[in-house]
Amino acid sequence: MRISLVCIGKTDDKEITSLIKYYLTRLPKHWNFEITEIPDIKNAKNLTPDLLKKEEGKMFLSQMDKNDWVILLDEKGKQYTSREFSQKIDQWMNSSVKKIHILIGGAYGFSEEIYSRANEKMSLSKMTFTHQMIRLFIVEQLYRADQILQGKPYHND
C-alpha cells in the first residue's frame, strides 16, 4: 500500500518542516509515504474562487488513478479518534486499496469534481488550522496509527 499526502503549495515554515521530517523518518517503509506539493496556481489572485478550485482540481486529478482511494481533509468530514483512524488504515491495508491519496485543498477548499471523485471526507478538528499545520498533524497521526497497529503502548494505556 502507498499513502500520499497531496497539497497545494509549499511549506515555508522551517519549524513545521522540521517536525514533518521528524515524523516522516518514523513512518513504516511499507506505506511508501510521500508528500506531493502541487505548485500554487499562477495568477490565482485574478481568478474567482470557483475558477481557482477548478484549476487546483485539475492538478489534484492529475496525481491519481481511477482505482486510488481519495480522502479529502474537509471541515465537514467525519472525525476519528486516533484509534479509529488506525483501524481505518488497517482496513485499507487488508483490502484491495493499493494507493491512498489524502488531499489538503487550497484556501477555498475543493472543486465539485474533487468532491465527486473522493471516496470519503475526513476532518481533523472543528477548529481552523493553517494548511501547513495540517500537513504536520496528518503525518503525526499516520505515525501514531502505525504505533497503535504495532500494539505499542499508547496514550497512558
C-alpha positions in Angstrom: 0.0 0.0 0.0 1.1 3.5 -0.7 0.0 6.7 1.1 0.3 10.1 -0.5 -0.4 13.5 1.1 -1.2 15.8 -1.8 -1.4 19.6 -1.0 -1.4 22.9 -2.7 1.8 25.0 -2.3 5.0 24.5 -0.3 5.5 24.6 3.5 7.8 27.6 4.1 7.8 27.5 7.9 11.1 25.9 8.9 9.9 24.7 12.3 6.9 22.9 10.8 9.1 21.4 8.0 11.5 20.1 10.6 8.7 18.5 12.6 7.2 16.9 9.5 10.7 15.4 8.7 10.9 14.1 12.2 7.7 12.1 11.7 8.5 11.1 8.1 11.5 9.1 9.3 9.3 7.2 11.7 6.6 6.1 9.2 6.7 2.5 8.2 8.6 1.9 4.9 5.9 -0.4 3.5 3.5 2.5 3.4 5.8 4.2 0.8 4.6 7.5 2.1 5.2 10.6 0.0 4.2 14.3 0.1 3.3 15.8 -3.2 3.2 19.6 -3.2 1.2 20.9 -6.2 2.5 24.3 -7.2 0.4 27.3 -6.5 -1.8 28.2 -9.5 -0.3 31.1 -11.4 -2.3 34.4 -11.4 -4.6 32.9 -8.7 -5.5 36.4 -7.4 -7.1 37.1 -10.8 -9.3 34.0 -10.6 -12.7 33.7 -8.9 -12.7 31.2 -6.0 -14.7 28.7 -8.2 -12.2 29.0 -11.1 -9.3 28.6 -8.7 -10.8 25.5 -7.2 -11.3 24.1 -10.7 -7.7 24.7 -11.7 -6.5 23.2 -8.4 -8.9 20.3 -9.0 -7.3 19.5 -12.4 -3.9 19.4 -10.7 -5.2 17.0 -8.0 -6.8 14.7 -10.5 -3.5 14.5 -12.4 -2.0 12.9 -9.4 -4.4 9.9 -9.1 -5.5 6.9 -11.0 -9.1 5.7 -11.1 -8.7 2.9 -8.6 -6.9 5.1 -6.0 -8.6 5.8 -2.7 -9.1 9.5 -2.2 -9.7 11.1 1.2 -10.4 14.8 1.4 -9.4 16.7 4.6 -12.6 18.8 4.9 -14.3 20.6 7.7 -17.5 18.7 7.0 -15.8 15.3 7.1 -16.0 12.6 9.6 -13.9 13.0 12.7 -12.0 9.9 14.0 -10.1 9.2 17.2 -6.6 8.1 16.7 -7.6 4.5 17.4 -10.4 4.7 14.9 -8.1 6.2 12.3 -5.6 3.4 12.8 -8.5 0.9 12.3 -9.3 2.6 9.0 -5.7 2.3 7.8 -5.8 -1.4 8.9 -9.0 -1.9 6.8 -7.4 -0.3 3.8 -4.2 -2.4 4.2 -6.3 -5.6 4.3 -8.5 -4.6 1.3 -7.7 -4.1 -2.3 -6.6 -0.4 -1.8 -3.2 0.0 -3.4 -2.8 3.7 -3.1 -4.4 6.3 -0.8 -4.3 10.0 -1.5 -5.0 12.3 1.4 -5.8 15.8 -0.1 -5.4 19.2 1.6 -7.2 21.7 -0.5 -6.4 25.3 -1.2 -7.7 28.4 0.6 -11.2 27.9 -0.8 -11.5 24.1 -0.5 -12.2 21.7 -3.3 -13.9 21.8 -6.6 -17.1 19.8 -7.2 -15.1 17.4 -9.4 -12.9 16.6 -6.5 -15.8 16.1 -4.1 -17.3 13.8 -6.7 -14.1 11.8 -7.0 -13.5 11.5 -3.3 -14.2 8.2 -1.5 -14.5 9.9 1.8 -14.1 13.2 3.7 -12.3 13.4 7.0 -12.0 16.3 9.5 -9.1 16.6 11.9 -10.9 19.1 14.1 -13.8 21.6 14.2 -11.2 24.3 14.6 -9.4 26.0 11.8 -5.7 25.5 11.3 -3.2 26.6 8.6 -2.7 24.3 5.7 0.9 23.9 6.8 0.0 22.8 10.3 -2.5 20.3 8.9 0.4 18.6 7.0 2.2 18.1 10.3 -0.9 16.9 12.1 -1.8 14.3 9.4 1.8 13.0 9.3 1.9 12.7 13.1 -1.5 10.9 13.1 -0.2 8.4 10.5 2.8 7.8 12.8 0.5 7.4 15.7 -1.7 5.0 13.7 1.3 2.8 12.9 2.3 2.7 16.6 -1.2 1.7 17.5 -1.3 -1.0 14.8 2.0 -2.4 16.1 0.5 -2.7 19.6 2.9 -0.3 21.1 1.8 1.5 24.4 -0.5 4.3 23.5 -1.7 7.3 25.4 -1.4 6.2 29.0 -2.9 2.7 28.4 
